Amino acid sequence: AVACAQHFGIVGNGALYVLVTSEPRMSQVYLSQTQDSVFDVAWNEGNENQVLAACGDGSVKIFDLAYPQPISNIAAHSSEVFSVHSNYQMSNLIASGSYDKAVRVWDITSNECLNSFEEHMGEVYSSTWHPKDANLLLSCSGDRSLKVWDVRQPGSVQNAVAHAAAVLCADWDKYSPNIVTSSADQAICIWDQRNLERPLQFLTGHTLAVRKVKYSPYFGNILASASYDMTVRIWDLNQQQAPNSATHSHHSEFVVGLDFNLFDQNTLVSCGWDGIVCAWNY
């Protein structure tokens, strides 16, 4: 699933595409156009035919591939929604993060807001559920912070000033207590969730903001990152001296989206401001 926005998301319409990887080109199996930008998408963990979309009009929309228009619309925030994620264990729960600085938890069976966390002092770029603990949520923000939330608690349970500039993405390692963050300061940091005082590793190499970073769902030592420097980099954390194991330059503009293929451990997918979606064996 791919989120799209006209004019770099500043003004204009948006769209949700669902593509199937095939040789030599991907094929489109679904398209729904929206009146405002779509900034993020996530599959509904409880329904393989449904996609969640974070939209510029402040809503989270739910699309079903059997219908051309959204089947549900949640008025989630007072500003652009920049992230959305489905809970792995409790699939009726989703998390959203917004330019209004809030992180919110929703029950999509009732469209009810169960939690509204408002500690961030800047726009929220990422809100991600823990892969194993259904109560834990990770967020990062333009205020340079990383926060861990427990939905049973009224406020954050852990936080850190993670970078020298806006933290643009954060992800959990499903094989360890580690967290990865990426930032407009061009760096990637690895953290131990149990102690956020200082990073375990500090990865450099990108020459512009690192917009996305993802742990491999197959190997705890492998990361991928996407940057405004128009590259995607692969990192092997076991190689302490030279962790940047590969650099790919498939795009001609900012790379803003990145994910591993959950059905093929060797395939990575990226998308950029050049309007191109690339899938390749990394």
C-alpha positions as CSV (number, residue, x, y, z in Angstrom):
1,A,0.0,0.0,0.0
2,V,1.3,3.5,-0.9
3,A,0.3,6.9,0.4
4,C,0.3,9.8,-2.1
5,A,0.0,13.5,-2.0
6,Q,0.0,16.2,-4.6
7,H,2.6,19.1,-4.5
8,F,4.7,17.4,-1.8
9,G,1.7,17.4,0.6
10,I,1.5,21.2,0.9
11,V,-1.8,21.5,-1.0
12,G,-3.9,19.3,-3.3
13,N,-5.4,15.9,-3.4
14,G,-4.2,12.5,-2.3
15,A,-4.5,8.9,-3.2
16,L,-4.1,5.4,-1.8
17,Y,-2.6,2.8,-4.2
18,V,-2.3,-0.9,-3.6
19,L,0.4,-2.5,-5.8
20,V,1.4,-6.1,-6.4
21,T,5.1,-6.9,-7.1
22,S,5.5,-8.6,-10.4
23,E,8.2,-8.7,-13.1
24,P,9.2,-6.5,-14.8
25,R,6.9,-3.8,-13.3
26,M,4.5,-3.6,-10.4
27,S,0.8,-3.9,-11.1
28,Q,-2.0,-1.7,-9.6
29,V,-4.8,-3.6,-7.9
30,Y,-6.5,-0.7,-6.1
31,L,-6.8,3.1,-6.3
32,S,-8.9,5.5,-4.2
33,Q,-8.5,9.2,-4.5
34,T,-9.0,11.6,-1.6
35,Q,-9.7,15.3,-1.4
36,D,-6.6,15.9,0.8
37,S,-3.1,14.4,1.1
38,V,-2.4,10.9,2.4
39,F,0.7,10.9,4.5
40,D,0.9,7.4,5.8
41,V,-0.7,4.0,5.4
42,A,-0.8,0.8,7.4
43,W,-2.6,-2.6,6.9
44,N,-5.3,-3.4,9.4
45,E,-3.9,-6.4,11.4
46,G,-7.4,-7.7,11.8
47,N,-8.4,-7.7,8.1
48,E,-6.0,-8.4,5.3
49,N,-8.2,-6.4,2.8
50,Q,-8.3,-3.2,4.8
51,V,-5.9,-0.3,4.8
52,L,-5.6,2.6,7.3
53,A,-4.8,6.0,5.9
54,A,-3.4,9.1,7.7
55,C,-4.8,12.1,6.0
56,G,-4.1,15.8,5.7
57,D,-7.6,16.8,6.7
58,G,-7.0,15.5,10.2
59,S,-8.8,12.2,9.6
60,V,-7.9,8.5,9.7
61,K,-9.7,6.7,6.9
62,I,-10.3,3.0,6.6
63,F,-10.4,1.5,3.1
64,D,-11.6,-1.9,2.1
65,L,-10.2,-3.2,-1.2
66,A,-13.8,-4.3,-2.2
67,Y,-15.1,-0.7,-2.1
68,P,-13.9,2.4,-4.0
69,Q,-14.4,4.8,-1.2
70,P,-13.4,4.6,2.5
71,I,-15.7,2.5,4.7
72,S,-14.9,4.5,7.8
73,N,-13.8,8.1,8.6
74,I,-12.4,9.0,12.0
75,A,-12.1,12.7,12.8
76,A,-8.8,12.0,14.6
77,H,-6.9,15.3,15.0
78,S,-7.2,19.1,14.5
79,S,-4.3,19.1,12.0
80,E,-2.6,16.8,9.5
81,V,-2.3,13.2,10.6
82,F,1.2,12.1,9.8
83,S,1.3,8.5,11.1
84,V,-1.1,5.6,11.6
85,H,-0.5,2.0,12.9
86,S,-2.5,-1.1,13.7
87,N,-2.0,-2.9,16.9
88,Y,-0.5,-6.4,16.3
89,Q,-2.4,-8.2,19.0
90,M,-5.5,-6.1,19.5
91,S,-6.4,-5.3,15.9
92,N,-9.4,-3.1,16.9
93,L,-6.8,-0.6,18.2
94,I,-4.9,1.9,16.1
95,A,-2.5,4.7,17.0
96,S,-2.3,8.0,15.2
97,G,0.2,10.9,15.4
98,S,-0.4,14.4,14.1
99,Y,0.9,17.9,13.5
100,D,-1.3,18.9,16.4
101,K,1.4,17.3,18.6
102,A,-0.9,14.6,19.9
103,V,-0.6,10.8,19.9
104,R,-4.0,9.1,20.1
105,V,-5.3,5.6,20.4
106,W,-8.6,4.6,18.7
107,D,-11.0,1.7,18.8
108,I,-12.0,1.3,15.1
109,T,-15.0,-0.8,16.0
110,S,-16.6,2.3,17.6
111,N,-14.4,5.2,16.4
112,E,-13.9,6.0,20.1
113,C,-10.7,7.7,21.3
114,L,-9.3,5.7,24.2
115,N,-6.2,7.7,24.9
116,S,-5.0,11.1,23.9
117,F,-1.3,11.7,24.8
118,E,-0.3,15.4,24.5
119,E,3.2,15.7,26.0
120,H,5.1,16.3,22.7
121,M,6.0,20.0,22.1
122,G,6.3,19.5,18.3
123,E,4.6,17.7,15.5
124,V,4.4,13.9,15.9
125,Y,6.0,12.1,12.9
126,S,5.7,8.4,14.0
127,S,3.4,6.4,16.3
128,T,4.2,2.6,16.4
129,W,2.9,-0.3,18.4
130,H,5.3,-2.7,20.1
131,P,5.5,-6.0,18.1
132,K,4.8,-8.2,21.2
133,D,3.4,-6.0,24.0
134,A,-0.1,-4.7,23.0
135,N,0.0,-2.0,25.6
136,L,3.2,-0.2,24.5
137,L,3.5,2.5,21.9
138,L,6.5,4.4,20.6
139,S,6.4,8.0,19.2
140,C,8.8,10.6,18.0
141,S,8.5,14.3,17.3
142,G,9.8,17.5,15.9
143,D,10.6,18.4,19.5
144,R,13.7,16.0,19.2
145,S,12.2,13.5,21.6
146,L,11.4,9.8,21.7
147,K,8.6,8.7,24.0
148,V,7.3,5.3,25.1
149,W,3.7,5.1,26.2
150,D,1.7,2.5,28.1
151,V,-1.9,2.8,27.3
152,R,-2.8,1.8,30.9
153,Q,-0.9,5.0,32.1
154,P,-2.0,8.6,31.7
155,G,1.4,9.8,30.5
156,S,4.7,8.6,28.9
157,V,6.6,5.9,30.8
158,Q,9.9,6.7,29.2
159,N,11.3,9.5,27.2
160,A,14.6,10.9,25.8
161,V,15.9,13.8,23.9
162,A,17.1,11.6,21.1
163,H,18.7,13.8,18.5
164,A,20.0,17.3,17.8
165,A,17.0,18.0,15.4
166,A,13.5,16.6,14.7
167,V,13.1,12.9,15.1
168,L,11.4,11.7,12.0
169,C,11.0,8.0,12.6
170,A,11.3,5.3,15.3
171,D,10.9,1.6,15.2
172,W,11.1,-1.4,17.6
173,D,13.3,-4.4,17.2
174,K,11.1,-7.5,17.6
175,Y,14.1,-9.6,18.7
176,S,15.5,-7.4,21.5
177,P,14.6,-4.5,23.8
178,N,16.2,-2.1,21.2
179,I,14.7,0.9,19.5
180,V,16.0,2.7,16.4
181,T,15.5,6.4,15.6
182,S,16.3,8.6,12.6
183,S,16.4,12.4,12.4
184,A,16.8,15.5,10.4
185,D,20.3,15.7,11.9
186,Q,21.2,13.0,9.4
187,A,21.9,10.4,12.1
188,I,20.5,7.0,13.1
189,C,20.6,6.0,16.8
190,I,20.1,2.6,18.4
191,W,18.7,2.6,21.9
192,D,18.1,0.1,24.7
193,Q,14.5,0.6,25.8
194,R,15.5,-0.2,29.4
195,N,17.9,2.7,29.5
196,L,17.3,5.7,27.2
197,E,20.1,7.9,28.8
198,R,22.4,7.4,25.8
199,P,22.3,5.5,22.5
200,L,24.0,2.1,22.1
201,Q,25.1,2.9,18.6
202,F,25.3,6.1,16.5
203,L,25.2,5.5,12.7
204,T,26.3,8.1,10.2
205,G,26.6,8.2,6.4
206,H,23.5,9.9,5.1
207,T,24.1,13.5,4.0
208,L,20.5,14.8,4.5
209,A,17.6,14.1,6.8
210,V,16.8,10.4,7.4
211,R,13.1,10.2,6.8
212,K,12.5,6.5,7.5
213,V,14.2,3.7,9.3
214,K,13.0,0.1,9.8
215,Y,14.2,-3.0,11.5
216,S,14.2,-6.1,9.4
217,P,11.3,-8.4,10.6
218,Y,13.7,-11.4,9.9
219,F,17.0,-10.4,11.3
220,G,17.5,-8.3,14.5
221,N,20.9,-7.0,13.3
222,I,19.6,-5.6,9.9
223,L,18.2,-2.1,9.4
224,A,17.2,-0.1,6.3
225,S,17.0,3.7,6.1
226,A,15.6,6.1,3.6
227,S,16.9,9.7,3.3
228,Y,16.4,13.0,1.6
229,D,19.9,12.4,0.1
230,M,18.0,10.2,-2.4
231,T,19.5,6.9,-1.1
232,V,18.4,3.8,0.8
233,R,21.1,2.3,3.0
234,I,21.3,-1.2,4.6
235,W,23.0,-1.5,7.9
236,D,24.4,-4.6,9.6
237,L,24.7,-3.8,13.3
238,N,27.0,-6.8,13.9
239,Q,29.6,-5.0,11.8
240,Q,30.7,-2.4,14.4
241,Q,33.5,-0.9,12.3
242,A,31.6,-0.5,9.0
243,P,27.9,-1.2,9.6
244,N,26.7,0.5,6.3
245,S,26.7,-2.7,4.2
246,A,25.1,-1.3,1.1
247,T,23.8,1.9,-0.4
248,H,21.2,2.0,-3.1
249,S,20.5,5.0,-5.4
250,H,17.3,4.1,-7.2
251,H,15.6,7.4,-6.7
252,S,16.1,10.9,-8.2
253,E,14.3,12.8,-5.4
254,F,13.8,12.6,-1.6
255,V,13.2,9.0,-0.5
256,V,10.3,9.2,2.0
257,G,8.9,5.6,2.3
258,L,10.5,2.3,3.1
259,D,9.5,-1.2,4.2
260,F,10.5,-4.8,4.2
261,N,8.5,-7.4,2.4
262,L,6.8,-9.6,5.0
263,F,6.6,-12.5,2.5
264,D,10.1,-12.4,1.1
265,Q,13.1,-11.8,3.5
266,N,15.3,-10.5,0.6
267,T,12.9,-7.8,-0.8
268,L,12.8,-4.2,0.2
269,V,10.4,-1.5,-1.1
270,S,10.9,2.3,-1.2
271,C,9.1,5.3,-2.6
272,G,10.1,8.9,-3.1
273,W,9.1,12.4,-4.3
274,D,10.0,11.3,-7.8
275,G,6.7,9.4,-7.8
276,I,8.5,6.0,-8.2
277,V,8.0,2.9,-6.1
278,C,11.0,0.6,-6.2
279,A,11.2,-3.1,-5.1
280,W,14.5,-4.9,-5.1
281,N,16.5,-7.7,-3.6
282,Y,18.8,-6.0,-1.1
